[in-house]
Amino acid sequence: DDETKVKDEDSEEAKEEKYYYFRMNADLRSKKKEAKFIYDELPFFDPRKKDSQFYIVNPLEQRGINCRFGMRGITAANHFDMSRNTIAIFGGERRYVLAAPSQCDKMALYPRNHPSLRHSSFDWSNPDEWEGHPEFKDALISEVVLHEGDVLYLPTNWFHYIVNLSLNYQCNARSGTTFESTEVIEDCGFHMPSQ
């Protein structure tokens, strides 16, 4: 019957067969016209508009918009970005686990020369892996669930681990770098760009 069919399509087995994640980018510096259409759809992110300064701290340093679409269960490994980040949820729900740059030494990061630098070296969602990283158990973290219409601002170098709680889509805009956490990030082995 229809109810069984809906449950079957939402089963973990079906989800594993149908995982998808899609990303597109908008950047005013791009010569491609299609790279700018997101600003037509999301004008409050457009760095050319004065009102966008509410969302983008320094519009002249915009790094483009990334829009992501994905199904329930997709995760983004814990990592930090070396610029400010504003994230807007346009549909669905996403869980963010956050940590300040001061927690860097507890994040079990890959070494600086690793291809996945700035990322934790283990899967946060797997408690079995925590045994190999006892420092992580002492990390001070916060958690928030963002719903459609919510906006999250992440300062430079803030750690974030993301779990899609439902089919969702979100867009984020990066806007320059601040330097208040330079010392702690450099103590952790990462070189900040010059001021």
N, C-alpha and C positions, 0 to 999 in steps of 0.2 A: 504494500500500500504506500501512499504518498508520505506518511509520517516516517515509516521505516526508511524510505529512500532518502529523505532529508537527513535523518540521523546517520545513515551510511555515508553520505557525502561529507558529513562533518566529523567522521571518525578519524582517529589518529592515523589509521592506515591510509585513508583517502587523502588526508592532509600531507602525509609524507610523499605521496605520488604527485601531488599538485602544488607543492610549494612554489611560490613565485615572489619575486622582489624586482621592482623596476625603479630606475632613477633617471631623472632628466635634469639638465642644468641650464641656467640662464645667466648670461654674462654680457654686459653692455660692450665690453671690449671685443667680443667676438664679431667676426665679419659675417657670420651666418645670421640671416634674418630670423630663422626659427629659434635661435638661441635667446631672442628677446621677447617672444610672445608671452612668456610667463608674466612679465611686467604688465602686459595688457590685462591679463586675468587677475593679477594680484597687485593692483596699483599702489597699495600701501607699502610694498617692498621696493618700489621703484626709487632708486637713489637720486633720480633727477627731480623728484617731487619733495618739497619742503616737509610735508606731513610724514614722509617716510622716516624722518629723523627720530620719531618716537620709537620705531622698531630697529632702525639701523643706527648705531651710535655715531658712526662717522661715515656718512654716505659716500664721501669721496674715496674712501678706502674699501668700498664694497668688493666682495670676493665672489660675487655671483650668488645665485639662488640654486639650491639643490632641492628638488621635490622627489619624495620617495613614496612608493606605493607598495604595500606588501600585505601578506595574509597573516592570520593569527599564528603565533609560534616563532616567527622570524626574530632573531636577536642580532644585536650589534655588540661585539665584544667590548669590554671596558677599555676606554682609551681617553686621551685628552687631546684637544685641539689648541694650537698656538695662536688662536685669535678668538675674539668675542663671537658668540653664536646666539641668534634669536630663532626659536623654533615655534612654528604655529601648527596646530593640529586642525585639519579641515574635515576629518571624518574618522570615526573609530576611536580606539583607546590605545595608549602606549604607556608602559611603565618605565620610569627612569629611576635608576639607582645612582646617586650622586655622591661625590666626595670632593672636598676642597684640595687645592694643590698641596697643602700641608700634609696630606696623607700619602704623598708620593712614595715614600719609603715602605709603605704597607701594601702597595698595589701589585707587587710581584711582576714588575714590568720586564719585557724583553730588554736585552742590553742595547745600548745606543746604536750599534752598527747592524743590528738585526733588521731584516726587511719589514717586520711588523713593529718597529719601534713606536713608542707612545701607547702600546697596547699591553694589557695584562697577559701573562704567559700561560694562563689556565682558564678553564671555563667556569665562570662564577656560578652558573646554574647547576653545577655538579658538585655537591658537598663532598663526594669521595676525593676530589682533587684538592680540597682545602687542606688535607693532612700534609701535603707536600709544601704548603705555603702557610706556616703558622702565623706569619706576620699579618696576613690578611684578616685573621680572626680579631685582631685588635684595631682594625680600621674603623674610623668614625664615618659613617655613611648616612645619607638621608634617602628617602624614597618618596616619589610622587607619581600619581597616575594622572595623565593628561587626557582630557576628553575634547571632543569637537568644540572649537572656539577658544581653547586655552592656548596661551603663549608662555613659553619658558625662555628666560634669558640666562645663558651660561657665560660667565666671565672667562677670560683667557685662562687656559690650563686647568679648568675644572674637569674632573673625571666623570664619565657617564657610561652606564651600561643600559641598554635598551631592550625591552621585550614588547613585541606587538601582542596586545591582548585580544585584538579582533582585527578583521580586515580594516586597514586604515590607510590614510594618506596624510602626509605632512610636508611642509616646506620649511627650509631654514635658510637664513642669510647670515653670512659672516661679514664682520665689519672691523677690520683693523685689529691691532694688538695693544693690550695694555701691559704694564710692566711691574705691577704690584707683587707678582709672585715669582719674579725672575730668580731671586736668590734660592728659594726652595727648589725650583725646577732644575736650576743648574747644579745644586748640591745633589740632586737625584741623577745627574749625568746627562742632562739635555741642555744644549746651547740655545739660548733665546736669540731671536733676531735683534740687530742693533736698534737702539731707540732713535 
